[in-house]
């Protein structure tokens, strides 16, 4: 992109690779929708609304300091990578539907949603105090989602990567069973919510796939167990 471009609707037949040149910009607003395999920002990449979908194996590369998305959704449809010399701040929604490697760790001030039974593959994001880590993977007690790099054990505040604020497990349309694999203590800074007020059942498991006694899970905010939520070995 060699000029300033504003996307306000769905882009048909978009190029697989989008490169924003230095001094130029790509802005998402209104009902913007763009799908690409590789997006490289050397200028200005701004989102206040709309959806940027990264295709399977896609890479979102940011080489501009201060890049912040204030609205809309960035969605990895399958495996992918976040890369570049400068981190991105997501004040919006980052949705993961495959293993995504965070080679350059972003900051999450909005919501990081994990939709499949694999999540962050390399490195952990940083979380702000308004953030939510949302487990929305359709999993069961016999085959739960196992915590990976999105939530790091033994972290005690949000100066550490992988220390979430709010954590939500499941929704009314997706039942999610999360095994937190707490062979070392875990902590979150805000509210833990298990299940929704109606619909699919969700649960939190403690150290289900490892031997020995689970270490503590510290919740510094509230614990909300809705009518579809269950916990195993969680002392409140």
C-alpha positions as CSV (number, residue, x, y, z in Angstrom):
1,X,0.0,0.0,0.0
2,X,1.6,3.2,-1.2
3,X,-1.3,5.5,-0.3
4,X,-3.6,6.0,2.7
5,X,-6.5,3.4,2.3
6,X,-9.7,3.3,4.4
7,X,-11.7,0.0,4.4
8,X,-15.4,0.5,5.1
9,X,-16.9,-2.7,3.6
10,X,-16.0,-6.2,2.6
11,X,-13.0,-6.4,0.2
12,X,-13.4,-9.0,-2.5
13,X,-10.5,-10.7,-4.2
14,X,-8.0,-9.1,-1.8
15,X,-4.3,-9.8,-2.3
16,X,-2.9,-12.7,-0.2
17,X,0.0,-10.4,1.0
18,X,-0.7,-6.8,2.1
19,X,2.3,-4.5,2.9
20,X,1.8,-1.1,4.3
21,X,4.7,1.2,3.3
22,X,6.3,3.6,5.7
23,X,4.4,6.9,5.8
24,X,1.2,5.2,4.5
25,X,-1.8,3.7,6.3
26,X,-4.6,1.1,6.2
27,X,-7.6,2.0,8.3
28,X,-10.5,-0.4,9.2
29,X,-13.8,1.2,10.1
30,X,-17.6,0.6,9.9
31,X,-18.3,-2.8,8.3
32,X,-14.7,-3.4,7.0
33,X,-13.8,-7.0,6.3
34,X,-10.5,-8.1,4.8
35,X,-8.9,-11.6,4.6
36,X,-5.2,-12.0,3.9
37,X,-2.4,-14.5,4.5
38,X,0.3,-12.0,5.3
39,X,-0.1,-8.4,6.6
40,X,3.0,-6.4,7.2
41,X,2.7,-2.9,8.7
42,X,5.6,-0.5,8.1
43,X,3.4,2.5,8.4
44,X,0.0,2.9,10.1
45,X,-2.5,0.0,10.7
46,X,-5.5,1.3,12.5
47,X,-8.7,-0.6,13.5
48,X,-11.8,1.0,15.1
49,X,-14.3,-1.5,13.7
50,X,-14.5,-4.3,11.2
51,X,-12.7,-7.6,10.9
52,X,-9.2,-8.6,9.7
53,X,-9.1,-12.3,9.1
54,X,-5.7,-14.0,8.9
55,X,-5.9,-17.1,6.6
56,X,-4.4,-20.4,7.6
57,X,-0.7,-20.1,8.2
58,X,-0.9,-16.3,8.1
59,X,1.5,-13.8,9.7
60,X,0.6,-10.4,11.1
61,X,3.8,-8.4,11.2
62,X,4.0,-5.0,12.9
63,X,7.1,-2.8,12.5
64,X,5.6,0.4,13.8
65,X,5.8,1.5,17.5
66,X,2.5,2.4,19.2
67,X,0.2,0.4,17.0
68,X,-3.1,0.0,18.9
69,X,-6.4,-1.5,17.7
70,X,-9.3,0.3,19.4
71,X,-12.2,-1.8,18.0
72,X,-13.2,-4.6,15.7
73,X,-11.7,-8.1,15.6
74,X,-8.5,-9.7,14.4
75,X,-9.3,-13.4,13.7
76,X,-6.8,-16.1,13.0
77,X,-8.8,-18.7,11.2
78,X,-6.2,-21.5,11.8
79,X,-2.5,-21.6,12.5
80,X,-0.6,-18.3,12.4
81,X,2.0,-16.0,13.7
82,X,2.2,-12.5,15.3
83,X,5.6,-11.0,14.5
84,X,7.6,-7.9,13.9
85,X,9.9,-5.4,15.7
86,X,7.1,-3.7,17.7
87,X,4.2,-5.2,19.7
88,X,0.6,-4.5,19.0
89,X,-1.9,-3.4,21.7
90,X,-5.3,-5.1,21.2
91,X,-8.0,-3.0,22.8
92,X,-10.4,-5.0,20.7
93,X,-10.9,-8.7,20.1
94,X,-8.2,-11.2,19.1
95,X,-9.7,-14.5,18.1
96,X,-7.6,-17.7,17.7
97,X,-8.8,-20.8,16.0
98,X,-5.5,-22.7,15.7
99,X,-2.0,-22.7,17.2
100,X,-0.7,-19.1,16.9
101,X,2.9,-18.3,17.7
102,X,3.4,-14.9,19.4
103,X,6.9,-14.3,18.2
104,X,6.4,-10.6,19.2
105,X,4.2,-10.7,22.3
106,X,1.2,-8.4,22.0
107,X,-0.7,-6.6,24.9
108,X,-4.3,-7.6,25.4
109,X,-6.5,-4.9,26.8
110,X,-9.7,-6.4,25.2
111,X,-10.5,-10.0,24.8
112,X,-8.3,-12.9,23.7
113,X,-10.7,-15.7,22.6
114,X,-9.4,-19.3,22.1
115,X,-11.8,-21.3,19.9
116,X,-10.0,-24.6,19.4
117,X,-8.2,-27.2,21.4
118,X,-4.9,-25.5,20.8
119,X,-4.0,-22.0,21.6
120,X,-0.9,-19.9,21.9
121,X,2.1,-21.9,20.7
122,X,5.1,-19.7,21.4
123,X,5.4,-16.9,24.0
124,X,2.7,-15.4,26.1
125,X,0.8,-12.1,25.7
126,X,0.8,-9.3,28.2
127,X,-2.7,-8.5,29.7
128,X,-4.1,-5.2,30.9
129,X,-6.4,-4.8,33.8
130,X,-9.4,-4.5,31.5
131,X,-8.6,-7.7,29.6
132,X,-10.4,-11.1,29.4
133,X,-9.0,-14.4,28.5
134,X,-12.0,-16.3,27.0
135,X,-11.8,-20.1,26.6
136,X,-14.5,-20.9,24.0
137,X,-13.1,-24.2,22.7
138,X,-15.7,-27.0,22.4
139,X,-14.2,-29.6,24.7
140,X,-15.3,-32.3,27.2
141,X,-14.3,-33.7,30.5
142,X,-12.7,-36.7,28.7
143,X,-10.8,-34.4,26.3
144,X,-10.4,-31.0,27.9
145,X,-8.5,-28.0,26.7
146,X,-5.1,-27.9,28.4
147,X,-3.7,-24.6,29.3
148,X,-0.7,-23.5,27.2
149,X,1.3,-20.2,26.9
150,X,-1.7,-17.9,27.1
151,X,-1.7,-18.4,30.9
152,X,1.7,-18.8,32.6
153,X,2.1,-20.5,36.0
154,X,3.9,-18.7,38.9
155,X,3.2,-15.2,37.5
156,X,1.9,-12.8,40.2
157,X,1.0,-9.5,38.4
158,X,0.5,-8.1,35.0
159,X,4.1,-7.0,34.5
160,X,4.7,-10.6,33.6
161,X,3.7,-12.1,30.3
162,X,0.9,-14.6,30.6
163,X,-0.8,-13.2,33.7
164,X,-4.4,-12.7,32.8
165,X,-6.9,-10.4,34.5
166,X,-10.4,-11.9,33.9
167,X,-10.8,-15.5,32.8
168,X,-14.0,-16.9,31.3
169,X,-14.7,-20.5,30.5
170,X,-17.4,-21.4,28.0
171,X,-20.5,-19.6,26.7
172,X,-24.2,-20.4,26.3
173,X,-23.5,-21.8,22.8
174,X,-20.1,-23.5,23.5
175,X,-19.4,-25.9,26.3
176,X,-15.7,-25.7,27.3
177,X,-13.8,-27.8,29.8
178,X,-10.5,-26.3,30.8
179,X,-7.7,-28.3,32.5
180,X,-5.4,-25.7,34.0
181,X,-2.6,-28.2,34.6
182,X,-1.6,-26.5,37.8
183,X,1.5,-28.5,38.7
184,X,2.7,-25.0,39.8
185,X,0.5,-22.3,41.4
186,X,-1.6,-20.2,39.0
187,X,-3.1,-16.7,39.6
188,X,-5.4,-14.3,37.9
189,X,-5.9,-10.6,38.8
190,X,-9.7,-10.3,38.2
191,X,-12.8,-12.5,38.0
192,X,-13.0,-16.2,37.1
193,X,-16.3,-17.1,35.4
194,X,-17.2,-20.7,34.7
195,X,-20.1,-21.4,32.4
196,X,-23.0,-19.3,31.3
197,X,-26.4,-18.6,32.8
198,X,-28.0,-21.0,30.2
199,X,-27.1,-23.3,27.4
200,X,-23.9,-25.5,27.1
201,X,-22.1,-26.9,30.2
202,X,-18.5,-25.8,31.0
203,X,-16.1,-26.8,33.7
204,X,-12.7,-26.1,35.3
205,X,-10.4,-29.1,36.0
206,X,-7.4,-28.9,38.3
207,X,-4.3,-30.8,37.3
208,X,-6.3,-33.6,35.6
209,X,-3.5,-34.8,33.3
210,X,-0.6,-34.8,35.8
211,X,0.3,-36.8,38.9
212,X,0.4,-35.3,42.3
213,X,-1.7,-32.8,44.2
214,X,-2.8,-29.6,42.4
215,X,-1.1,-26.4,43.4
216,X,-3.3,-23.5,44.4
217,X,-5.3,-21.3,41.9
218,X,-5.4,-17.8,43.3
219,X,-8.3,-15.6,42.1
220,X,-7.8,-12.0,43.2
221,X,-11.3,-11.0,42.1
222,X,-14.6,-12.8,42.2
223,X,-15.4,-16.4,41.3
224,X,-18.7,-16.7,39.4
225,X,-20.0,-20.2,38.8
226,X,-23.1,-19.9,36.6
227,X,-25.8,-22.6,36.3
228,X,-24.0,-24.4,33.5
229,X,-20.6,-24.2,35.2
230,X,-18.9,-26.9,37.2
231,X,-15.6,-27.1,39.0
232,X,-13.5,-30.0,40.1
233,X,-11.2,-29.7,43.2
234,X,-11.6,-26.0,43.4
235,X,-11.7,-24.6,46.9
236,X,-13.6,-21.3,47.2
